[in-house]
Amino acid sequence: MRKIFILFFISIVSLYNVNAQSVSDSLDIVDYSEKKTYEIGSITVEGAPDKDRSAIKSIAGLKEGDKITIPGLEVPKAVKSLLKLRLFDDVQLQIARIEDDIVHLKLVLIERPTLARYSYSGVKKSKHDDLNDIVKNILNKGGIVTDDQKALAKNKIEEYFIEKGRLDAKVVVEELPDENKDNAVRLVFNVDEGKKVKIKNIVFEGNNVASDRKLRKKMKKTKRCWTLFKKSKFIKENYEEDKDKLIAYYNSLGHRDAKILKDSIWRNEDGEMMIVISIEEGNKYFFRDITWKGNSLYSDEQLESVLGIVKGDAYDPELLQNRLTYSLDGRDVSSLYMDDGYLFFDIQPTEIAVVNDSIDIEMRIYEGPQATINEVKIAGNDRTNEHVVRRALRTRPGEKFSRSQIIRSQREIINLGYFNPESMSINTPVNPQRGTVDIEYVLEETPSDQLELSAGYGGASGLIGTLGVSFNNFSLRNVKNRETWSPLPQGDGQKLSLRIQSNSRFFRSYNFSFTEPWLGGKKPNSFTIGAVHSAIDYSQFGSGALKITRLFSGLGTQLKWPDDFFSSSTTLNIETIKLDDYQSNQFIAEYEGERVAITNGDFRNFSITQTFARSSISEPLYPRRGSRVSLSVQLTPPYSLFRKDEYWRLGEGEKEALIAEFSEERGPRFPPTASEIETLIASAESAKKYQWLEYHKWKFNTEWYFNLYDKLVFMTQIKMGFLGSYDSSIGTPPFERFALRGYEVADINNGQSAAVYDKFTFELRYPLSLNPSSTIYAKLFAQGGNAWNSFEEFNPFDMRRSVGGGLRVFLPMFGLLGFDYGFGFDKTVPEGSNIGAYGQFNIVLGFEPE
């Protein structure tokens, strides 16, 4: 306080000495040898025109009418209070004039400059956005710039580059007057990134049980510079975490006393980092006697069976903890209790004896009372109606608490496809006094509707355009409520799909489907209706036309046996197929031992499809574990049971009319040959044979997902299909047949559609992005499969093999997009062809191919 007073006194004296005459004219001379008390008559503020005058006086602690002693403590206190705001470079309290015992004061303020803008030098523009995200949280444009703020921004920018491995990064902050604004400055952050410092080597000392290579693999975030697919950079926090992982790894091997004695880090002459870690492995320990205390609900034998650890196993505290508290496969003691409502259950493994290399463990159990669910809350469902989420839950108020049912509820919510699985959280606040628990599901909505809009030029096909929309969270009951439209009414979990494709010249296709997943709103009984119409007109090329119209309706339900992962669906299909001189050789039938193409006819396909499926996967866009198995059978009525033998034979009159019509089309100059007439009659009789299609069609599909490591997933899949007939004399129809990455259609079954096929697939998948707005993963695959005309020819060991890689992209607005490139080992290629002839590029749109 004395220093402030002295400074103020000196400044007043200096002001008088420098401007003696002007001061004597404008200010009263005050004798400071004696203290005197005055009444403040007025206070004027000079400078800082945009600052509130009343606020400045209030902060200074000065008010008209108050008493002030000169010299006294009030003056330096007022100056200090204003300087503490850090808004002013200088503050002066002057005496304007004195009238008897009344003093008139003047506050002279010199404002600090404000920040007009900031920029960077020495760094690429691609990093400016990242740096702006850092600086904008520290400096505000239009605000006062302090030295502390500049120092903090400097440090944060240096930390940004250090985290990228540039340990020598330096930043110098330069403050310059702004040319475009008065009393304003601009800051320039001069960045010297320095070279990226890589870790030359990581060396271990004292390790005998685990090799250097094995230990380096356990250090997930600290890698040497030549590690494949991993960046080499040193971050202190990550390095400390990796050291903990080394000890955890030794503990898992039974070395409970393992520790890091010391570690050394230095830079060599090339500036690269060297790391040496000295380890003391300690002795290896084993489990000996495991006893249980406090368990009344389950016997020791039951708990030991779930624990799965026996005498003589290597002592692994991490495995022990997982088997007691939480294991991904559900094999843990806690699940046994918590699935039966014992939320307050607790178990503490205690080492009661360590003898040589053996450890005795006592499991001290507190079972506690059963807990019931009080409230189930849902938050974050901004678009999806609450009843859509609630009906997917397995946790209901009044029921016993069950951890497995919470996990199952989480899976069901994710499988709805409306929420971000990465951000979903579940809170379980407990009320021990009442023995209840609340469950809150915190969700984040993600876009679920899909738009397909594409155009392409296909040579003779001309311009082909596709427009499709899928509203996966549609609401039929809110059609009249315009507030729910975005762009159509949404929120009830219904699915509406519309698709149009045409090239305006000879091809057009229309698709429509609607699904209500909870028909009646009480049970998960789905109802689906839809229609498809496709037309191909090659008549201008002399190849005829094809029209297919199909109506379908289906009912699905969730089963409770063998477990509630099973589901059943039944679909009724009504389809008409019309061929008008269609010369594509697409529909081939067996006729008296020969293959004949069907080119004309009207065909009816009335069938019912029954599917049984079991799916235990979660996260449908990128499954990491679980399986999906389905078996379907498609049946038509056995019309042949009610028809006479060889009903398809044409009468003599029908044959003559057919030949006459064909001859008229050919003209008198080109009469049909005997061979052409035989083919014509064979095609017509084959068309009559299959006018009402009859068949039974079986399809089997199974997929298994295994999370190998981190996000790396192994997927194996088996697909099989069989098309059979009721009457061997009629055989399988030329329709409803089955059509391998790395192969053209012509490479399989002589280019013909088949009655039997199989396909075996093995894939390694790794995600590049799990963001719901763009889920992307890469894959490597090995595949084998084949197709045959009949079950008698079926040979599962006769496969067309291929290997390759691909990419899958799921965009909420566009659905599934994919690219594959496969090499077919068993392709027949012309002699002298290069390796590219064995390859085949495939584009996947909407769904995976058969």
N, C-alpha and C positions, 0 to 999 in steps of 0.2 A: 504494500500500500504506500509506504514511504517513497519507493522508487517511482511509482506512478505520479505521486504528488510532485516530486522533484522534477520529473520530465515535463509535467504540465507547467510548472513554475518557470523552468528554463525556456520552454517554447513561448510563454507569454513575454518573458523578458527579452528573448531574441526578436520577437515580433516588434516590440517597442523600439529596440535598438536599430533594426534595419529600416523601419518605416516610422521614424520618430515624428516627423512633421505630420504625416497623414494620420497617424494614430492620435496625435494630440488634437487634431482637428475633428476626428470622428468619434473617438472613444474617450471616456473619462479615465483620468489617471487614478489608480488605486494604490494606496499605501498598504503593502503586504507585511509591514513590520508589526501590525496589530490586527488581530482577528476582529471581524465585524459581522453582525448578522443583518441580513437584508430580507425583504419580502420580494418574491419573484413577481415582477409586474407583467412581463410578457416573455414568450419564448418563440423565436423565429428559427426556421430550418432552412439552410441554404445548401443546395446540391441534392442529388438523388431525387429528381423531380417525380419519378414514378412510384416512390415509396410513400406509404401512408404516414402523414405528419403526426397524427394522434398516436399511432402505434410507436413511432420513434420516440416521442416524448415519454410515453408510458414505459418503454423499455429502459430509457435513460433514468427513470425515477424522478422526473422533474414535472412540476405542475404549477400553473399560475396560482399565486396566493400562498404557496408554501414558503417556509423560511429556509434560508440557505446561509451558511457561514463561509465567508471568504477571508483568508484561505481556510479550507476545511476539507472534510472527507467526501462531501457530496459530489464535488467536481471530478476527482479521479474515478469515483465509483460510476458516475454517469458515462464517462469516456470508456471505461473498461467494459461495461455492459453492452455498449454498442459495438465495440471491437470484437466481442465474443461471438457476435452474429456471423462474422467472417464475410460480411457483405461490403465492407468498406476498407479501402487502403489507408485512410486517415480520418480521424475524428478530432475536431477542435471545439471547445466550448469557450466562447468569447463573451466579454461584457460589452454590450452595445452602448449602454449609457446608464448613469446612475442619477436618480432624482430623489434627493434626501435619503430615506431608508428603503427606497424601492430600486431594485436592479432589473435591467432588461437584458436578457441573454440571447445569444445567437449561436446555434449549432451549425458548424460548417462540416459537411460530409463530402468525402471524395470516394465515389463508388468504385468497387472493383469491376473490371471488365467481365462481360458475360461470354459464354461459349457460343460462337456462331456455327462452327463445323469442325470436323476432324477428318484426317485422311491418313493414308499409310504410304510409306515408300520402302522399297527394297523387298517387297513381297508380291507374289502373283495375285492378279485380280480374282482368281478362282477362290482365294482364301479370304477375301474381304468380307463376305457374308458371315463367315464363322467369327471373324474378329469383331464385326459389328455387334453380333450377339453377345460378345463378352463386354465390349466397351459401353453399350447402351444401358447396361445395368449399373454402371458406375457413374457415367457422365450424362448430364441432360443438356441438350441444346437449348440455349436461352437461360441456363442457370449459371451460377458462379462457379469458377474453376478453382479448386484449392490444391495445394501441393500434395496433400494426402490422397486426393482423388487421382491425381496424375501418377503418383507412386503406385497406387493400387492397380490402376489400368496397366501400367508398365509390367508389374509383376504377373498379372493374370495373362497377358499376352505371351510373356516368356514361358509361363507354365504350359500354355497351349502348345507351343513348339517343343517343349521338353517332353510332353506326353507323346509326341510323334517321333521321338528318338533324337531330336536335335538338342542335345544337352548343352551346347555352347551358345544357344540363342541369346542375343542381347537386344534390348530395346532402349532407344534414347528418345525422350519426349521433348519436342521443340515447340515453344509457345511464341506465336507471331501475331502482330496486329492484323485484324481482318480489314481488307481493303474496301469492303462493301457496306460495312456497318460501323457506326461510331461506338466507341467504348466497348469494343468486342474483340475477341481473340480467336484464332484458329489453332488447333493442335495438330502437329504432324508427328506420327509415330514412326520413327526411323528404325526399321527392323533389319537386323542382321541374323538370318536364320542359322547360319553356320552349317557345317556338314552334318549329315545324319550319322550319329554315333551308333555303330553296330556292335553287337556282342561277338567278339572274335571266338571265344571259347568258354565253356563252362566245365571245370575240372573238379573232380571229387577226390577227397583223401579219406582213408580209413574205411572205405566201403568194401566189404568182402561178400556179403550176402546178395547185394544187388549191384549190377554192372552200372558203369557210367551212363550207358545208353538208356537203360531202364529208368534211371533216376532223372535223366534229362526229359524223358517223355512225361514224367509226373509233373514237371514244371510247365504248366499249360500256357502261361503268359510271358515267360522269360525264355527266349529261344536263341540258339546260335544263328549266325548270319546265313549259314548254308542249309538251314532246315527248310524242307520242301513245303510250300503252301503256307508258311508261317512267316510273319514279319519279325525281324529281329530289332527290338528296341528295349531300352532299359527304363522301367518306371518303378520307382522305389516302392510304392504301395503294392504293386503286383508282385514284385520280387519277394516282399515279406510274406505275402499270401502263399507263394510257391514254396517258400521254405517250410511253412506250416504243412503243406501238402506232402512234402518229403517225409516229415515225421509221421504224418497220418499213414503214409504208405508203409513205413517200417512197423508201425503199430499193427497194421493189418496182417503183417507177416509174423506177428507174435513178439516182436522186439519192443516191448512196452517201455523200456528205459532208453530208447534211442534218443539222441539229441545232437544238435549242431554245436560243436565246440567253438568254432569261429568261422568267419568267412571274410575273404579279402577281395576288394574290388579296386582295380586301377586301370589306367589307360596306358597302352604301349606307345612305342615311338610313332606309330601310324595313327594314333588317336583312337584306336579301337579299344573296346572294353574287355577286360579279362576278369573272370570270376573264379575263385577257388573256394570250395566249401569243404570244411573238415567235419567229418561225421564220426560220432561214437555210436556204433550199432547196438552195443549191449547184448545180453544173452537173449535167447529165444525162450518164450514161456508157452505153456500149454494149459488148457482147461483141465481141472481134475474133478473135484466134486462140486455139483451144482445143486443147491438145496432151495426149497421154497418155504416162505413163511408168510402167514396171513391170508392164504387162499382158502376160501370155503366153497366157492361156486364150482371150481374146477379142481380136479385131482392133480397131483404132481405129474402123473403119467400123461394126462392130457396137455398140460402146459409144456412138458418136455418135448412132446410130439410136435407142437407148434413151434417151439424154440428151434429145434433142429440142430442143436449143438450138443455134442457128446464128449465124454471124457477122452482126452488125447488129441482133440482138435487144437490147432494153433490158436493162441490167445489173440483175439481180434476184437478190440473194444468197439470199433465201428460196426462190425457185423452184429455184435451183441446188442448194441443200441438199436440197430435197424430191426432186429428180430423181436425186440421188446416194444418198440414204440411205433415205428412206421416203416413198412416195406411195400414197394411198388406192387408186388404180387399179392398183397393182402395177407401174407403169412407172417403175422406178428401177434404177440400176446395182447397188446392194446386193442387191436381190432376185435379180438375174441370178447373182450369186456365191453368196449364202446359200441359195438353193434347190438348189444343187448341193453343199452341205456345207461351203462355205468360211466357217465361222462367224467365223474370225479375220481375215476380210477387212477392210481399212481403206482409205479413200480420203481424201486431203487436197487440196482445191482451193487452189492457191497463185497469188496475183497476181504474175506475174513482170515485168510491164511495164504502165505507165500512160502512154499517149501521147495528149496532148490529151484527147479525150473517149472514147478507146478503151482497153479493158483486155484484156491477154493472160492467159489462165489455163492453168496446167499442172496436170493431174490426176496426183497422185503416189499410186500404187496399191501396197498391200502385199496380195498375194493370200493368203499363208499356206497352211498345210496344210488338208486336209479334216478336218472333225470328225465323229465318230460319236456316236450317242446311247448313253449308258451306262445310265441308269435313267430310267424314267417313273413319277413319283409322283403320287398323287391324294390330296388332303386336303379335308376339309370335307363329305364325302358321308355325313352321319349316318344317313340313311334309305335312300338309294339304294345298292344293292349295287355293289361296285367293278367287277364285270364288265360292268355296264350302261354305266358311263362309259367303261371301257377299250375296249369294242368300237366306240365312236363315234370313237375317236382315230385320227389318221392318222400319229402318231409312235410308233415302236416301237424298243425297244432293239436296237442293232446296225446300225440303218439310218443312212444319212447324214443329217446335220442339214439341215432344210429349213424356212425361215421361212414359206413359203406353206402348208406342211402344218400348222404350228402354228396359223396363222390359220384354216385350214379346220377343224382340230380344235376350236378355240374356237367356231366357228360351229355345228358339230355338237352340241357340249355344250349350247349355248344353245337350240338347236332341240329338245332333249329336253323342255324346259319344266319341269325340276325344280330349276333353279338360278337365282340372281339374276344377270342379265347385268351389272348395274351394279357389283357387287362382285367379280366374277370376276377373278382375276389369274394370271399365268403367270410363274414364276421359272425362269431358265436358268443355274444356277451352272456355271462352266466350269473344267475342269482342263487348263490349257495344256500341262503336262508330258506327260500321257497323250493329249492331243488328243481329249478326250471332253467331253460336256456332259450334264448331268442336266436333265430337264424336269419341273417340278412344277406341276400345275394346282390352284390353291387355289379352292375352291368354297364357296358358301353355299346351303344348301337353302332352298327356298321351298315353300309349300303348292301342291299341284297338283291335289288332288281337288276336285270341284265338287258342290255341292248345289243342287238346284232345288226350292223349296218355295213354292207360291203358291196363292192362292185369289181368286176374283172372282165378282161377280154379274152375269149377263148377261141380265137381263130374263126372257124366255121360256125361256132356257137354264137358269135357276136358278143355283145355286152350282156353280162349276167349280173343281175342285181339281187340282193337279199336284204330284207327288212324283217327283223324279228324282235319281239319284246317278251320278257318273262317277268311278271310281277310276282315275286315269291312271298310277299307279305300282304296279299290283297285282302280287301274286306268287302264282301258283297252286300252286307246289310247297311253299309255306310255310303252306298252309291248316291243317296239323296242328300247326304251331309257334305256340303262342299268344303267344310273346314278340314276334313280328313283327306282331301285330294292332294297328292304330291308325287307324281302328277295324277294318279288315280287313287281312289280310297284305299287306305292301308291300315294294317294293325291287327288283323284277325288271323294271320298265318295261312290264309288260303293262297293257292297258286293259280295264276292265269297266264297262259302262254299263247302268243299269236306269232305266226311266221309266214311270210310270203316270199317266194323266190321265182324269178322269171327272167328270160332273156328276150321276151316279146316276140321271138321268132318261132320257136318250136318247143319250148319247155316252160312249164309253170307248175307251181306247187303251193298248196295252202295247208296250214296246220293250225289246229286249235285244240287246247286242252284246259280243263279246269279241275282243281282238286280241293276238296274240303277234308282236311286231315282229322277233324273230330266231328263226324256226322252226328247231329243231335246234341253235341256239346258235353256229353257225360263220359264217354269212353273213347279211346283212340281208334275209332273205326273210320277209316278213310273212304272217301267216295270220289271217283274220278270219271269224267266224261270227256270225250274228245272226238275229233274228226280230222281226217287227212284226205286230201285229194291231189293227185299228181297226174300230169298229162304230158306226154311226149309225142310230138307230131313231126315225123320225118318224111311225110308224104311228098313234100317238095323235092326231096332227094330220091324219091322212089323207094323208100324203106318203110312206109306205113306209119302206124300210130299205136300208142299204148296209153290206156287210161286206167288208173287205180283209185278207187274210192273206199275208204274204210271208216267205219264208226266203231267206237269202243266205249265200254263202261266197266268200271272195276270197283270192287269192295275189298278193303284190307282191314286187318285187325291184329292187335298184339296178343300173343298167346302167353299163358302162364305156365305151360308145361311143354317141354321138360324144364325150361326156365323162362323168365320174361324177357330174354333177349331174342326169343323166337317171334316170328310174325308170319302171317298167312295173307295171301292176296288172291283174289279170283277176278278174272277179266273176261268179259264177253266181247268177241270180235265179230263184226259183220263186214265183209269185204267183197267188192266186185272188181274183176279184172277184165278189161276189154282189149283184145288184140285185133287190129285191122291191118292185115298184110304186113305185120311187124317183122322185119327181116334182120333182126339183130343177132340171131342165133343164140339168144340168151336163155330161152326156154327149150330144153332138150329132153325128149322122152324116149324110153325104151319101147320099141315096136318090133315084135317078132325077132328079137335078137339084134336089131339094128337101132342106131340112134337117129332120131328124126326131130327136126325143128318144128315147133308149133308156132304158126304165124297168124292164125285167125281163131276167133272164138270169144264167147262170153263165159266167164268162170265165176263161180260163187264159192266163197271161202267163209264158212260159218264155223267158228271154233270157240272153245272155252279154255282158258289158261289158268292153271293152278300153280302157285309158287309158294314154297316154304323156304324161309330164310332165317338165318341167325347172324346178327351183327353185334359185336362187342367192341367195335372201334370207336374212338372219340376223335374229335378234330378231323372231320371228313375231308377237308382240303389237303391236309398233310398228316395222315395217320402215322403214329409212332409205335403203337402196340395194339394187340387185339386181332380179331379175325372177322371175316365176312364169308359166309357159306350160303349158297342158294341152290335149290333144285326146283325146276319147273317142268311141267308137262302140259303140252298144248294138244287138245283133242278135238276132232271133228266127229260128227255122227257117222257110224259105219253104214253108209248108204248101200254098199255092195250086198249087205245081208238081205236087203229088200228088193234087189234087182235080179233080173234073169241073167244067165251067163252070157258073156260077150255082148252086153247091151249096147256097146259102142259101135258095133258093126253097122255100116251104112247099107241100106237097101239098094237094089239095082237102080231104082228110079232116082234115089238121092245121088248115087254115083254119076249117073248120066247128067243130071242137072249140074252137078259140080264141075264135070268135065266140060260141059257146054259153056258154062259161065267163064271158066278159065280160058277156053278156046276163043271166046268172044273178046276177052281182054287182050289175048295175044294177036288176034287178027288172022285172016286166012293165009297170009304170007308165012306165018310162023306157027304151024300146027304143033301141039305138044307131042313130045316123044313118049314112048312107052314107059321109060324110066321116070320122066317127069310126072306122068299120070300116077304111077305107083307111089311116088313121093307125096303127091297131092292128096291121094286117098289116105295114105298112112298118117299124114299130118291132120287131116280132117277127123279121122277116127280117133286119133290120140286126143284131139281137142274135145271130142264128144266124151271120151273116157273120163277126162278130168273136168268136165263141166261143173260138177259138184265135187270139190276137192275133199278127199278123205285121207287122213293120216294121223299118226301120233308122233309128236315131236318132243324130245327130251333134251334139257339143257342143264348142265352142272357147272357151277363156278365156285371156286374157293380162293380166298386171299388170306395170307398170314403176314403180319407185320411184326418185326423185331427191332427194337431200339438197340443197335450194337454199341454205339459210343456217342456221347454228346447228342447231336441231332442226326447222326448218320443212321439211316434206317435200311434194313434188308427186307425186301418184299418177295414172296414167292406166290405164284398163282398157277392154278390148273383150271383149264376150261375144256369142256367136252360137250359135244352135241350129236344127237342121233335123230334122224328122220326115218320113221318106219311106216309100213302099210298094214292094213287089216287083211287084205287079200293079195297073196303073192302073184296072182294072175294080173292084177291091176298094177301093182308096184307102187313105188313112191312117186308123187307128183313132181312136175318140173318146177313148181313154185315152192316157196317156204324153205329153200335150201340154204346151205351155209356158204358163204363166200370165203400174213405173217410179216412183220416188218422185215425189210430187206429183200422182199420178193414181190414181183408183179403177180396179178391174178393168173396170168398164163403159166406161171411157174408151178402152180399147184393144181393137181388133178386134171392135167391137160387143158387147163384154162376153163374148165366147166365148174358150175356150182356143184356142191357135194351134198351127200346124204349123211355123211359121218365126218366129224373132224375132232382133232384135239390140239391143244396148245399148252405148252409149259413155259413159264416165264420166271426168270430170276432177275431182280433189280436191286441196285444200290442207289439210294436217294440221299441227296444232301440239299438242305434249303439254302437259297441265296437271300430270301426274304420271307419272313412269316407275317409281315404286315397284312392285315385283312384287306387293305385296299389294293394290294398286289402281292399275292402269294406266289413265289417263284422257287422252283427246285430243279436241280440238274439230276440226271440219272444215267447209269450205265446198265445195260441189259444183256442177258443171254437168253435166247429163245429157241424153242424147237416146236415143230408142229407139222401136221399134214392133213389131207382131206381125201376121202374115198367115196366111191359111188354107192357102196353097200356095206353092211355090217360084216359080210363074209370076207370082204377085202381088208377090213380094218386090221392094222398092225401098229401098235403103239410104239414099237421100236424103229419103225421106218419114219424118220423125221427129217424135215427140212430145217436146218440149223442156221441161226443168225446171231450176230453180236453187234453191238453199237452203242450209241449214246443219244441223249436227247435232252430237251428242256420242256418244262411245263410251266405255264403262266396262268394263274387264275385272277381275273379282274372282275370285281363285282358287277360292273356294267356290261361286260362282254363275255363272261363265262370262261370256259376252258380253252386255252390256245396252246398248241404243242408243236414241237418239231422233233423229228427222229431221223437219224441216219444209221442204217443197218447194213451189214455185209452178210450176204447169204452164201454160206459155204457150199451148199449143194445146188447152186444154180447151174444151168447149162448155158454157157456163153460161147460165142464164136471163137475159133482158134486164133491165138495171137492177141486176144483182148487184154487190156491192162487191168489192174486191180480195181479200177473204178467201175468196171462192168459188173462187178459183184455187189456193188452198193446200190442202195435205193433210198431216196429222200422222201419222207412222209410228212404231211401237215395234218394236225389233229385239230378239229374245230368242234367244240361242244361236248363231245364224249369220246371215250377211248374206243378204237375200232375192235371188232371181234377178232 
